[in-house]
Amino acid sequence: MITIRLSRGGAKKRPFYHIVVTDSRKRRDSGYIERLGYYNPNARGQEVGLHMDADRIEHWLKEGARPTETAAKLIKAFRKQAD
């Protein structure tokens, strides 16, 4: 099954996440099909905390990709932010 989930990056104690489309059987940080955006929980001031490609997310959702709980919350927050 294809899934939309977070892939962790960044330094120790300073997480940075890529929002990716991948096969659900792969490990969290292994190869992915496509990168859809990023989430920076430590964003301060003018830094962008959440960025996504809305068209590609819609494409993958129509193809049957299932987002994880956290990814679904971020997608919902991004849609609310875009309105």
C-alpha positions in Angstrom: 0.0 0.0 0.0 1.2 3.5 -0.8 1.2 5.9 2.2 1.9 9.6 2.9 4.0 9.9 6.0 6.8 11.9 7.7 10.5 11.1 7.2 12.7 12.5 9.9 15.8 14.6 9.3 17.6 17.3 11.1 20.0 17.2 14.0 19.7 15.6 17.4 17.0 17.4 19.5 16.2 19.6 16.4 13.8 17.5 14.2 12.9 18.4 10.7 10.4 16.3 8.7 9.9 15.7 5.0 6.4 14.8 3.9 6.8 11.9 1.5 4.9 9.3 -0.5 6.3 5.8 0.0 5.5 2.1 0.2 4.2 1.3 3.6 6.5 -1.7 4.0 9.6 0.5 3.8 11.4 1.9 6.8 10.7 5.4 8.0 13.8 7.2 6.5 14.5 4.9 3.6 13.8 5.6 -0.1 10.6 7.3 -1.1 8.6 7.8 -4.3 8.1 11.6 -4.1 8.7 14.4 -1.6 5.5 16.5 -1.1 6.7 19.1 1.3 8.2 19.6 4.8 7.3 20.3 8.4 9.6 22.2 10.8 8.2 22.0 14.3 10.9 24.4 15.6 10.1 27.2 13.2 10.6 30.6 14.8 9.8 34.1 13.5 9.7 34.4 9.7 10.7 30.7 9.1 8.1 28.6 7.3 6.9 25.8 9.6 4.7 23.9 7.1 5.0 23.8 3.3 3.3 21.3 0.9 2.5 20.9 -2.8 -1.3 20.8 -2.6 -1.7 19.6 -6.2 0.5 16.6 -5.7 -1.1 15.7 -2.4 -4.5 15.7 -4.1 -3.1 13.5 -6.9 -1.7 10.9 -4.5 -4.9 10.9 -2.4 -6.9 10.2 -5.6 -4.5 7.4 -6.5 -5.3 5.8 -3.2 -2.4 6.8 -0.9 -3.4 6.8 2.8 -1.9 9.4 5.1 -0.8 8.5 8.6 -2.5 10.2 11.5 0.1 12.8 11.8 0.3 13.4 8.1 -3.5 13.7 7.9 -3.4 16.4 10.7 -0.8 18.4 8.9 -2.6 18.2 5.5 -5.8 19.4 7.3 -3.8 22.3 8.9 -2.2 23.2 5.6 -5.6 23.3 3.8 -7.0 25.5 6.6 -3.9 27.8 6.4 -4.3 28.0 2.6 -7.9 29.2 2.8 
